[in-house]
């Protein structure tokens, strides 16, 4: 585990005891810092108490001795309304931070790379770490991707630390010691926490607020990102634009199905169709960003290309699950907003599309551009009426209510079509109406795929034996 001598004997509050919260408690104990912790969930509190952690109601914390409150990124501290623990922290003048701030206090002999963006940051983080590993370099991939950076020792050298950073983490970042940053894209999202596009951009762009920043990679496909490029081009020593829509004079971009390097001047370097698990423009942008940063840090071009070809997509992100007859089954449960789903729809043809969940109030009109690709739509969850109303006169659509029902009917229809096609779970909605989180939704889809595939294989073997 990471050793940070500067926090020894300091006192912290920790609120929210998911994976990050537990890693934070273990880190504080390891570094001989004192703490008080709490979680809104009764069973979670009971579990942590049974494990010997110091669980105390936040109103009874030693606020006058507290150095900082480590607040779970998912708990609001200002908008739409601050959580009660945040109000207590503000009343007592206690800074609100995340586990990322604790990492930044360490004296690390590592290159710290931050990755953010509305979409694609998890895949980009994992892909970048994979490129380093395939090239024989040591790397850690952590942050919003699902594992706290405090869980690692960070004692290997040389070392690249790739940190996926959400807007929730960045808006609370008080210490930024990043050496490199990737900002992929910006589209409307998280309106529950960032009431205006300007505030959302402000939170995301904090990724560049590091005096140690040497290189930044910036997607320039959206107007706000083009504006940001102009604002920071004289403040970052090396700024590399990437695009899937345009051809920046000196940057990395996509043209005629190729990844093109016009920063180092190597021209067309990779045919995108050779990257079987990174389909679609969104993944092309991810690849361009990873290529730019890995190349900057001296990874050989050929090593990067081979890694891009062999990388397999992350779970729940346009993840190929199985092929049944002529039908590919794709799990894109991570698509919790319309923009993410647009990227998935752009990647396939002849789509039997499962959509719905907890609606985020995104405009649905951008989805209409992909209607020629969609054979039929299957709605699930609390948002069914929204999608049924929007698409009823545009494409065949059926109310299925639940994921298992939608899966059964969509696969039946796709198999009946007798042409290569895709059953795509890309909900464009949050999952909390019927599932614990998007991973639970995606795992449920994968379980349906697995059971169906195994049942069909059993029938085939029985027919062969008979």
Helices and strands as residue ranges (DSSP letters): G 5-7, E 11-15, H 19-30, E 34-38, H 42-50, G 58-60, G 63-65, E 68-71, H 84-91, E 95-97, H 99-104, E 111-116, H 121-134, E 139-143, G 149-151, E 160-164, H 167-170, E 180-183, H 197-205, G 206-208, E 215-219, H 223-232, E 238-243, E 251-255, E 258-261, E 267-271, G 272-274, H 281-296, H 301-310, E 319-324, E 327-331, H 338-345, E 351-355, G 365-373, E 374-380, H 384-391, E 397-401, H 403-417, E 421-425, H 438-465
